[in-house]
Amino acid sequence: QVQLVESGGGLVQPGGSLRLSCAASGSIFSIGAMRWGRQAPGKQRELVAEITSSGRTNYVDSVKGRFTISRDNAKNTVYLQMNSLKPEDTAVYYCNADIFSEGNYWGKGTQVTVSS
């Protein structure tokens, strides 16, 4: 059994910053790619950032230059540093990970609200 638990969401003003964390626990031998996705009200979930096990990163165009994904393999944790936040970044943010021999898992999400 594998669990992904996100933290760090909240309310922030436009232009502000937040740092999300996601810790994986359970039957984990190793973790492949880790990702952050988000889902705004009335919209489909979208992937915003990915980091491979070797540290290679990819971002959706709308967050490039503002968001940074990183990971701590010793802690089975992935982070998302979000700067210059905009109202359109408001969404529930979900962590996703490829767990070796277990499959692909999603966390339950953390709310991020960007509003003045």
N, C-alpha and C positions, 0 to 999 in steps of 0.2 A: 504494500500500500504506500502510495506517494502523496504527499501534500505540498502544495505551493501556497504560501501565505504572503500577501502583499501588505505593505504599510507605507505611511508617509503622505497619504492624500490629505486634502483639506481645501479651505477657501483661501484664495490669494488674489491680490489686485492685478490688473493688467500690467505687464512689465516685470512682475515678480518672478520668484523662483521656488521650485519644490524639488525634493529628492525622494523618489520612490525606491523602496527596497522590496525584494521578494526572496524569501528563504525556502528552499526545498528540503523536505525531510522525509524519512521513511526508508523503504528498501531501495537504496541508491548505491549502485556500484560506480557509475560515472554518468556525467551529464554531457550531452552533445550541445546543440545550439540552444540558446535561450533568447526569448523574445518578449517584447511588450506590445500589446495591442490595446485598442480603446474602442469604446462604443458610446456614441452620443445618442441622446433621445431621438427616436424615430429613424435612426441610421443603422447601417450594418456595421458589424465589428470590422476594424481595419488594423493591420499590422503597422506599427510605426517604427520599430527598431528591432534589429536582430544582432546577436553576437555569437560567433561560432566558438567551438571549444579552443581554437587556436587564437582567438581574440579579434578575428576579422569582423568588421561591423558594416551594417547597411541601414539606411534610413529612408523613410518615405519623404518625398520632396518637401512636404509642408512643414517638416520639423528640422530639416538639415540646417546646421549652423546654430540651432537653438537647443536641441536635445543631445545628450551624450549617454550612450549605454555602456556599462562596464560590468565586470563580474569578478567575484572572489571565489575561485574554485575550492579553496580550502574550507570555505564556509558554505558552499553550495548556494551562493547568493548572487543575484543579479540586481543592478541598480539602474535607475533612469534619472539623470540630472536634467531638469527642465528649466531653462532660462528664458527670459523675454516672453513670458506666457501671454497668450491672447485669449479673448473670450471664446474663440472657436476651438480652443484646446479643451474646453469643458467636456468631460466624459467620465465614464467609469473605465479605469485603466486595469488591464488584466496581464498577468504574467503567464508565460507559456514556456515549456521546456521539453526537450527530447531526452527521456531518461533511458539509458542503455538497458535493454532487455525488458523494460516495463512499458514503454510506449510514450505517447505524447500527452501531456497534462496541462490543464489550465487552472489558475487560481480562481478565487471567488470575486476578486476585484476590489479596487479602492477608488472612491469618488474624488475627482479633481474638479473644482469649480473656480473659474477665473471670472471675477466680477468686481466692479467698484461699488 
